[in-house]
Amino acid sequence: MKKTLLNSEKKILRARSYSLRPTVMIGHRGVSDAVLSEIDIALEAHELIKVRFRGSGKESRAELTKLIVENVDAVLVHQIGGVAVFFRPQEQKKIKC
């Protein structure tokens, strides 16, 4: 997967994300293996997800966001306050004939 998106692509994904509700909530304990697994499952199912960060400062949110991007092979589309939007295109499933 390509690691960067064009601004026009980000704009389209941001517009799609407005109606989404946060799929995963991250509390003061941060990102664990279980949380990364849930994010991975959500990205596999939906491609575009919102993650809400609770109980963390601006610097720690940036670190957690970077950790998520690296571990689940996703792209950060948008982050504002305690909400981040991640995108990972679904792999094409081969249909057996």
SULURKA-V374948 format. One record per pair of residues at least 4 apart in sequence whose ideal C-beta (glycine too) atoms are under 7 Angstrom apart, sorted by the first residue. I is the first residue (numbers start at 1). GAP is how many residues later the second one is. Records with the same first field share a line. If there is no record, write none. Layout:
I=GAP + GAP
This chain:
1=72 + 87 + 88
3=72
5=4 + 5 + 70
7=4
8=4
9=4
10=4 + 67
11=4
12=4
13=4 + 35 + 64 + 74
14=63 + 64 + 71
16=32
17=31 + 33 + 60 + 61 + 68
20=28 + 30
21=29
22=28 + 29 + 30 + 61
23=19 + 26 + 27 + 28
24=11 + 14 + 15 + 18 + 25 + 27
25=27 + 29
26=4 + 5 + 9 + 25 + 27 + 28 + 38
27=27 + 28
28=26 + 27 + 28
30=34
31=4 + 5 + 33 + 36 + 37
33=4
34=4
35=4
36=4 + 35 + 36
37=4
38=4
39=4 + 12 + 29 + 33
40=4 + 32
41=4
42=4 + 7
43=4 + 6 + 29 + 31 + 43 + 45
44=46
47=40 + 41 + 42 + 43
48=37 + 39
49=37
50=33 + 35
51=33 + 35
52=30 + 31
53=8 + 11 + 29
54=28
56=4 + 5 + 8
57=4
58=4
59=4
60=4
61=4 + 21
62=4
63=4
64=4
65=4 + 11 + 14 + 19
66=4
67=4
68=4 + 6 + 18
69=5 + 6 + 7
72=16
73=15
74=12 + 13 + 14
75=11 + 12 + 13
76=8 + 10
77=8 + 9 + 10
78=7
79=5
